[in-house]
Amino acid sequence: MTKVLIEWSENKNNDWKVCTIKEGNQTITDVSVNRTNKKGEVFPNFDGIAPGFEVECEIWKSQTGKTYMFAPKTQTAPRAGGAGIKAAMVEKAKAIEHSQDRKDNAIQLSSTFRDATLLTQVTISAQQGDFDREDIKKVWLEWRSWLLEQFGDASDITETKKPF
């Protein structure tokens, strides 16, 4: 990667410029720079290429003698070895387990709320009495507590448990 000073710049079209650059104490004329190269890589701050600005770039001279500026090559991080992959797999397994726990919790929460509401409606309809807001809340909480106690416990499915 090289840092050059733009001494002169001409827009040939919206995606191509020709410049005169100064690299160290050497002046290079007719340097072409494109907004994107053939690989689709974008030249950073292409629109900012103007006289007086410094630009980081890669300079390349073709066999025919034409000079081009390309976007600087980025350094890639070294790949993790076996230990890095194993650590990432452990972290991923923990994240999946945590997510599964949250999903189970959400299912338990929503199903007990729903079922407590349905059972409360049935209970109130069966008793055919006057129920105020506090009575409904009390019945609903009793059903919800009972449902939470029963949730996921199928070990004694033959035993009939009374709600309260």
C-alpha positions in Angstrom: 0.0 0.0 0.0 1.2 3.4 -1.0 0.2 6.9 0.1 0.2 9.3 -2.9 -0.6 13.0 -3.3 -3.1 14.0 -6.0 -1.6 16.9 -8.0 -4.2 16.9 -10.8 -7.4 15.1 -11.5 -9.9 14.9 -14.4 -13.2 13.2 -14.4 -13.5 11.2 -17.6 -17.0 10.0 -16.6 -18.8 9.3 -13.4 -16.8 6.1 -12.7 -13.3 6.9 -14.2 -10.7 9.5 -13.5 -7.2 10.3 -14.8 -4.8 11.8 -12.4 -1.3 13.1 -11.9 0.1 11.8 -8.6 3.2 12.3 -6.5 4.6 9.3 -4.9 7.5 10.3 -2.7 9.6 12.6 -4.9 8.4 10.9 -8.2 5.6 12.4 -10.3 3.5 10.0 -12.3 1.1 11.3 -15.0 -1.9 9.7 -16.7 -2.8 7.4 -13.8 -6.2 5.8 -14.3 -8.5 5.1 -11.4 -12.0 3.5 -11.6 -14.8 3.6 -9.0 -14.9 -0.2 -9.1 -12.4 -2.7 -10.4 -13.2 -5.8 -12.5 -13.7 -7.8 -9.3 -16.4 -5.3 -8.1 -14.2 -3.8 -5.4 -15.0 -0.2 -4.8 -12.2 2.4 -4.5 -12.7 4.1 -1.1 -13.7 7.8 -1.3 -13.5 7.8 -5.1 -15.4 11.1 -5.3 -12.8 12.6 -2.9 -10.0 12.1 -5.4 -9.1 15.7 -6.1 -5.9 17.9 -6.2 -4.3 18.3 -2.8 -5.7 15.1 -1.3 -3.7 12.2 -0.1 -4.9 8.8 -1.1 -3.9 5.3 0.0 -3.8 3.0 -2.9 -1.9 0.3 -4.8 -0.1 1.5 -7.9 0.2 -1.0 -10.8 1.9 -0.5 -14.2 0.7 -2.7 -17.1 3.0 -4.3 -19.7 1.9 -1.6 -22.2 3.1 1.1 -19.8 -0.2 2.4 -18.5 -0.4 3.2 -14.8 -3.4 2.4 -12.6 -4.5 3.1 -9.0 -6.4 0.4 -7.2 -8.0 0.3 -3.8 -5.5 -0.7 -1.1 -5.6 -4.4 -0.3 -7.0 -5.1 3.2 -5.2 -7.3 5.6 -7.2 -10.3 6.6 -7.0 -11.8 10.0 -5.2 -15.2 10.2 -7.5 -18.1 10.3 -8.1 -19.7 13.7 -6.5 -23.1 14.1 -8.2 -26.1 15.6 -8.4 -24.7 19.1 -10.1 -21.5 17.8 -12.7 -23.6 15.9 -13.3 -25.8 19.0 -13.8 -22.7 21.2 -16.2 -21.2 18.6 -18.2 -24.5 18.5 -18.5 -24.5 22.4 -19.7 -20.9 22.3 -22.2 -21.7 19.6 -23.5 -24.7 21.6 -24.0 -22.5 24.7 -25.8 -19.9 22.6 -28.1 -22.6 21.1 -28.8 -24.1 24.6 -29.6 -20.6 26.0 -31.9 -19.9 23.1 -33.7 -23.3 23.5 -34.2 -22.5 27.2 -35.7 -19.2 26.4 -38.0 -20.8 23.8 -39.2 -23.4 26.3 -39.8 -20.6 28.8 -41.8 -18.7 26.3 -43.9 -21.7 25.4 -44.6 -22.4 29.1 -45.5 -18.8 29.8 -47.9 -18.4 26.8 -49.6 -21.7 27.2 -50.3 -21.4 30.9 -51.6 -17.9 30.3 -53.9 -19.1 27.5 -55.1 -22.2 29.4 -55.7 -20.3 32.6 -57.8 -17.8 30.7 -59.9 -20.6 29.1 -60.3 -22.5 32.4 -61.3 -19.3 34.1 -64.0 -18.7 31.5 -65.3 -22.2 32.0 -65.2 -22.0 35.8 -67.1 -18.7 35.8 -69.7 -19.9 33.3 -70.3 -23.1 35.3 -70.8 -21.3 38.6 -73.2 -18.8 37.0 -72.7 -16.2 39.7 -71.7 -12.5 39.9 -68.0 -12.2 39.5 -66.2 -8.9 39.9 -62.7 -8.2 38.6 -61.0 -9.4 41.8 -62.9 -12.7 41.7 -61.9 -13.3 38.1 -58.2 -12.4 38.9 -58.2 -14.8 41.9 -59.6 -17.8 39.8 -57.2 -17.0 36.9 -54.2 -17.0 39.3 -55.3 -20.2 40.9 -55.6 -21.9 37.5 -52.3 -20.5 36.3 -50.4 -21.6 39.5 -51.9 -25.1 39.1 -50.9 -25.2 35.4 -47.3 -24.1 36.2 -47.0 -26.9 38.8 -48.2 -29.4 36.2 -46.3 -28.2 33.3 -44.0 -30.8 31.7 -44.7 -33.4 34.5 -46.0 -36.4 32.6 -44.4 -39.0 35.0 -47.6 -39.6 36.9 -50.1 -39.2 34.1 -52.4 -41.9 35.4 -52.9 -40.1 38.7 -55.7 -37.5 38.7 -54.6 -34.3 40.3 -57.1 -31.9 41.5 -56.5 -28.3 40.5 -57.0 -26.8 44.0 
